């Protein structure tokens, strides 16, 4: 009778161990899927930002495209990218502006329009705010440093 009692106890222990392993595996798969979802969200957000530089005053629209409120979007973005979405978006705009100023001879007004600024003067203030110099000064400085 003593032997009969130990066999079911061993079986019970083995079942508990297997259930624990299965639970850990499910948690790992769930965490992995969650991490993939977060990675996908980050990629889609950045892609939306890059594709919509011209609409840089409407981050609410990007939040809507991602299926969240702007407050949730802002919090989630800051958590992943360690900066507010507006700051990141402005950096993208600035990078594009600098590239256009260097790689084209387009007038400042055309560049401003392509980037969604209401006029050349607002574009100039934007650049001065971030770089400390106007688009004209930036273009001239960069031209003087090129061979």
Backbone bond lengths (Angstrom), bond angles and torsions (degrees), N, CA, C in turn:
res aa  C-N    CA-C-N  psi(-1)  N-CA   C-N-CA  omega(-1)  CA-C   N-CA-C  phi
1 X - - - 1.447 - - 1.522 111.15 -
2 X 1.303 118.47 -33.80 1.453 122.67 179.26 1.513 111.54 -63.43
3 X 1.354 115.47 -38.69 1.454 118.52 179.20 1.512 111.99 -67.87
4 X 1.338 117.69 -38.06 1.467 121.55 -179.74 1.522 110.88 -61.53
5 X 1.332 117.45 -34.86 1.464 120.24 -177.68 1.524 111.20 -73.12
6 X 1.337 118.56 -33.65 1.462 119.90 -177.17 1.523 112.27 -75.06
7 X 1.308 118.77 -30.82 1.462 120.83 -179.65 1.522 110.61 -63.28
8 X 1.316 119.84 -51.38 1.467 118.53 178.20 1.536 111.97 -62.64
9 X 1.325 117.82 -32.67 1.465 120.10 179.38 1.530 109.66 -65.47
10 X 1.325 116.88 -42.63 1.469 120.35 176.81 1.528 110.35 -63.10
11 X 1.317 115.62 -43.15 1.467 119.50 177.82 1.520 110.47 -60.73
12 X 1.303 116.76 -41.75 1.465 121.52 179.82 1.530 109.97 -63.80
13 X 1.311 117.71 -42.61 1.458 121.47 178.36 1.540 110.30 -62.96
14 X 1.335 115.37 -42.52 1.461 119.89 179.44 1.530 110.78 -64.77
15 X 1.306 117.27 -40.74 1.464 121.52 177.63 1.525 110.12 -63.13
16 X 1.325 116.98 -43.49 1.471 120.94 178.51 1.536 110.50 -62.64
17 X 1.325 116.28 -42.58 1.457 120.29 179.48 1.528 110.62 -63.04
18 X 1.325 117.04 -43.43 1.464 120.81 178.78 1.528 111.54 -65.62
19 X 1.325 116.58 -40.68 1.464 119.57 177.47 1.526 110.88 -62.15
20 X 1.323 115.79 -40.43 1.461 120.25 178.31 1.530 110.70 -63.04
21 X 1.334 116.64 -44.53 1.459 120.89 178.09 1.528 111.28 -62.12
22 X 1.326 116.74 -42.32 1.461 120.75 178.58 1.524 110.67 -64.13
23 X 1.304 116.87 -40.12 1.460 121.34 178.27 1.531 110.66 -62.75
24 X 1.328 116.64 -43.60 1.466 120.78 178.09 1.530 110.87 -63.83
25 X 1.331 116.00 -40.25 1.470 120.01 179.55 1.529 110.45 -64.36
26 X 1.352 117.04 -42.72 1.469 120.70 178.24 1.529 110.60 -62.19
27 X 1.320 116.65 -41.98 1.468 120.96 179.25 1.522 110.50 -63.46
28 X 1.336 116.30 -41.46 1.464 120.28 178.86 1.527 110.82 -63.53
29 X 1.322 117.38 -45.49 1.462 121.63 178.89 1.522 109.77 -62.38
30 X 1.322 116.71 -42.63 1.465 121.23 179.31 1.525 110.74 -62.76
31 X 1.342 116.99 -45.26 1.470 120.76 178.27 1.514 110.77 -64.19
32 X 1.323 116.77 -39.36 1.457 121.24 179.69 1.519 110.14 -64.73
33 X 1.334 117.21 -44.30 1.464 121.06 178.17 1.520 110.16 -63.89
34 X 1.317 116.45 -39.73 1.460 120.61 178.62 1.521 110.53 -63.84
35 X 1.324 117.09 -41.78 1.468 121.18 178.51 1.526 110.00 -64.33
36 X 1.316 117.10 -39.06 1.467 120.33 177.62 1.521 110.78 -65.80
37 X 1.329 117.00 -39.78 1.461 120.79 177.02 1.520 110.71 -61.91
38 X 1.330 116.62 -42.61 1.466 120.95 179.23 1.522 110.48 -65.17
39 X 1.313 117.22 -41.93 1.465 121.20 178.65 1.526 110.19 -63.00
40 X 1.316 117.02 -42.61 1.456 121.99 178.03 1.525 110.24 -62.75
41 X 1.329 117.04 -42.82 1.469 122.08 179.06 1.529 109.76 -60.11
42 X 1.326 117.16 -45.98 1.469 121.29 179.80 1.525 110.59 -61.61
43 X 1.315 116.66 -46.63 1.464 121.11 -179.17 1.532 110.43 -61.32
44 X 1.329 117.15 -46.46 1.461 120.99 -179.25 1.524 111.21 -64.20
45 X 1.319 116.98 -39.91 1.461 120.97 179.48 1.518 110.51 -61.85
46 X 1.320 117.24 -48.53 1.459 120.60 179.95 1.526 111.34 -63.88
47 X 1.310 116.64 -38.51 1.458 120.34 178.07 1.530 110.36 -63.91
48 X 1.327 117.38 -44.30 1.470 120.75 177.36 1.523 111.09 -60.56
49 X 1.314 116.64 -41.01 1.460 120.04 179.45 1.523 110.75 -63.23
50 X 1.323 116.45 -47.64 1.468 120.17 -178.10 1.530 111.83 -63.87
51 X 1.323 115.64 -39.43 1.467 119.85 -178.01 1.524 112.74 -74.82
52 X 1.311 117.49 -16.30 1.458 120.38 -174.81 1.521 112.92 -123.85
53 X 1.311 116.51 35.71 1.463 120.04 178.91 1.525 111.20 -56.04
54 X 1.293 115.68 -35.12 1.460 120.41 -178.35 1.530 111.83 -62.83
55 X 1.306 116.53 -22.30 1.470 121.05 -178.19 1.523 110.63 -107.12
56 X 1.328 115.74 39.81 1.464 119.85 -171.31 1.516 114.60 -66.21
57 X 1.288 117.85 -5.32 1.460 118.03 178.35 1.522 111.21 -95.88
58 X 1.329 116.96 7.42 1.456 120.02 -175.79 1.529 112.60 -126.57
59 X 1.324 116.33 60.90 1.465 119.95 175.63 1.528 110.76 -67.42
60 X 1.327 116.72 -21.40 1.464 120.30 176.83 1.529 109.94 -61.61
61 X 1.334 116.36 -36.40 1.459 120.97 178.59 1.529 110.20 -63.70
62 X 1.321 116.71 -41.74 1.471 120.52 178.76 1.526 109.60 -63.29
63 X 1.324 116.91 -41.82 1.471 120.50 176.90 1.525 109.79 -59.46
64 X 1.314 116.12 -43.37 1.468 120.99 179.32 1.530 110.71 -62.08
65 X 1.326 117.02 -41.50 1.463 120.89 178.44 1.529 111.39 -62.91
66 X 1.320 115.76 -28.97 1.464 121.04 179.35 1.532 111.41 -87.77
67 X 1.321 116.67 -1.57 1.463 120.97 174.82 1.519 115.00 77.90
68 X 1.341 116.48 25.85 1.467 119.88 179.22 1.523 109.75 -134.65
69 X 1.319 115.88 163.96 1.456 120.08 174.95 1.530 108.70 -72.54
70 X 1.324 116.53 163.49 1.452 119.24 -179.43 1.526 111.09 -62.91
71 X 1.334 117.66 -38.36 1.466 119.97 179.40 1.526 111.41 -62.40
72 X 1.314 116.96 -43.56 1.472 120.79 177.98 1.529 109.47 -65.18
73 X 1.321 116.48 -43.82 1.471 121.26 178.60 1.525 110.77 -58.01
74 X 1.324 116.01 -48.45 1.466 120.62 -178.37 1.522 111.14 -61.39
75 X 1.316 117.20 -43.85 1.475 121.91 179.95 1.532 110.84 -64.75
76 X 1.322 115.88 -46.24 1.465 121.11 -178.76 1.529 110.54 -65.91
77 X 1.320 116.42 -41.75 1.460 120.75 179.41 1.522 110.38 -61.79
78 X 1.316 116.14 -47.16 1.470 121.10 -179.43 1.527 110.53 -61.73
79 X 1.320 116.95 -38.58 1.462 121.75 179.16 1.533 110.65 -62.18
80 X 1.322 117.33 -41.59 1.461 120.98 -176.73 1.523 113.61 -82.74
81 X 1.323 117.48 -39.39 1.460 120.86 -171.93 1.525 113.71 -107.29
82 X 1.327 116.70 -0.46 1.472 122.44 175.64 1.532 113.27 59.46
83 X 1.327 116.07 28.49 1.463 121.39 174.00 1.528 107.84 -161.62
84 X 1.323 116.67 156.77 1.474 118.78 178.83 1.532 111.06 -66.91
85 X 1.337 116.99 151.67 1.463 119.54 -178.62 1.529 112.80 -61.27
86 X 1.310 118.75 -35.34 1.462 120.94 -179.50 1.536 110.43 -62.84
87 X 1.310 116.42 -43.21 1.467 120.24 179.68 1.530 110.50 -62.86
88 X 1.321 116.63 -44.49 1.464 121.08 179.06 1.527 110.32 -63.33
89 X 1.318 115.84 -45.27 1.461 121.11 -178.98 1.525 110.58 -61.83
90 X 1.325 116.47 -41.92 1.462 120.05 178.19 1.531 111.28 -63.37
91 X 1.321 117.06 -35.04 1.470 120.11 175.86 1.526 111.26 -64.38
92 X 1.338 116.34 -40.76 1.465 119.63 177.05 1.522 110.83 -61.99
93 X 1.323 115.73 -42.50 1.467 120.59 179.28 1.527 109.47 -63.40
94 X 1.312 116.03 -44.73 1.462 120.77 -179.97 1.532 111.30 -62.22
95 X 1.321 116.78 -43.51 1.466 120.62 177.55 1.531 111.02 -59.96
96 X 1.331 115.96 -43.88 1.465 119.83 179.31 1.520 110.91 -65.63
97 X 1.322 116.37 -41.55 1.467 120.33 179.21 1.525 110.23 -61.13
98 X 1.313 116.76 -46.64 1.468 120.65 -179.58 1.523 110.88 -62.43
99 X 1.310 116.55 -42.65 1.472 120.07 179.06 1.530 110.30 -62.23
100 X 1.331 117.52 -43.81 1.465 120.27 179.80 1.524 111.31 -65.67
101 X 1.315 116.17 -37.95 1.468 119.53 179.29 1.529 111.16 -65.84
102 X 1.315 116.41 -35.15 1.467 120.42 -178.81 1.524 113.25 -82.25
103 X 1.320 116.55 -39.29 1.463 121.01 -170.15 1.519 114.30 -93.45
104 X 1.322 117.08 -10.38 1.464 119.46 -179.36 1.525 109.45 -129.67
105 X 1.313 113.72 169.47 1.468 119.38 172.72 1.527 109.43 -108.99
106 X 1.339 115.72 16.27 1.464 120.36 -178.53 1.523 110.29 -58.66
107 X 1.317 115.97 141.14 1.468 119.36 176.57 1.534 110.64 -61.47
108 X 1.303 115.88 152.85 1.464 121.17 -178.34 1.522 111.88 -57.90
109 X 1.318 115.91 -36.17 1.465 120.24 178.47 1.517 112.34 -62.61
110 X 1.342 116.86 -38.65 1.474 120.76 178.31 1.524 110.80 -67.60
111 X 1.313 116.25 -41.39 1.470 120.13 178.28 1.521 109.64 -64.24
112 X 1.314 115.77 -43.50 1.468 120.28 178.24 1.527 110.47 -58.01
113 X 1.318 116.16 -44.46 1.471 120.83 -179.66 1.524 111.01 -64.18
114 X 1.338 116.72 -44.34 1.473 120.49 179.94 1.528 112.06 -61.18
115 X 1.316 115.84 -30.12 1.468 119.84 -178.84 1.528 112.88 -93.81
116 X 1.329 116.81 4.30 1.459 120.19 173.30 1.517 115.87 87.79
117 X 1.319 117.86 13.30 1.463 120.41 176.50 1.519 108.66 -79.42
118 X 1.320 116.06 146.09 1.467 119.64 -177.50 1.522 111.53 -69.99
119 X 1.319 117.50 -27.31 1.465 120.25 175.68 1.528 110.25 -161.09
120 X 1.319 114.34 171.45 1.457 122.01 -177.48 1.533 111.77 -63.38
121 X 1.322 116.84 -31.74 1.467 120.70 -176.54 1.536 111.21 -71.09
122 X 1.318 115.92 -38.70 1.458 119.01 177.37 1.533 110.02 -67.12
123 X 1.318 116.08 -39.38 1.459 121.93 176.09 1.529 109.79 -59.47
124 X 1.313 116.56 -44.43 1.460 121.29 179.53 1.531 110.92 -62.64
125 X 1.326 117.04 -43.09 1.474 120.46 178.03 1.526 110.73 -63.93
126 X 1.323 116.20 -38.96 1.466 121.05 177.82 1.529 110.13 -59.22
127 X 1.327 116.98 -49.05 1.474 120.88 -179.97 1.525 110.79 -64.28
128 X 1.309 117.26 -41.85 1.470 119.95 179.24 1.525 110.54 -62.72
129 X 1.311 115.77 -38.28 1.467 120.27 179.89 1.525 111.28 -63.31
130 X 1.328 117.51 -40.26 1.464 121.03 -175.84 1.529 114.08 -91.92
131 X 1.319 117.25 -34.78 1.465 120.02 -176.43 1.520 113.72 -109.55
132 X 1.319 115.84 -17.11 1.458 119.53 -178.02 1.526 113.18 84.78
133 X 1.333 116.72 2.21 1.470 120.66 178.49 1.529 109.48 -139.82
134 X 1.312 116.28 157.93 1.467 122.12 179.69 1.526 110.10 -78.45
135 X 1.333 116.91 166.70 1.467 119.72 175.82 1.529 112.00 -58.31
136 X 1.304 116.85 -39.81 1.474 121.16 179.64 1.526 110.14 -61.82
137 X 1.330 116.15 -46.53 1.470 120.63 179.35 1.534 110.90 -64.32
138 X 1.329 116.62 -40.25 1.461 121.02 178.99 1.530 110.39 -60.54
139 X 1.313 115.78 -48.02 1.469 120.60 -178.74 1.537 110.13 -62.59
140 X 1.313 116.55 -43.29 1.467 120.84 -179.47 1.533 110.53 -65.00
141 X 1.339 117.07 -44.48 1.475 120.88 179.37 1.524 111.42 -60.60
142 X 1.330 115.86 -45.68 1.457 120.33 -177.98 1.518 111.00 -67.29
143 X 1.322 116.72 -37.26 1.465 120.62 179.11 1.529 110.67 -65.05
144 X 1.328 116.61 -36.04 1.474 119.65 -178.31 1.525 112.45 -74.61
145 X 1.321 118.07 -17.97 1.465 120.20 179.33 1.529 112.38 -94.01
146 X 1.322 116.34 -8.72 1.481 120.02 179.18 1.519 109.84 -83.32
147 X 1.334 116.52 146.66 1.480 119.87 178.66 1.509 112.13 -70.27
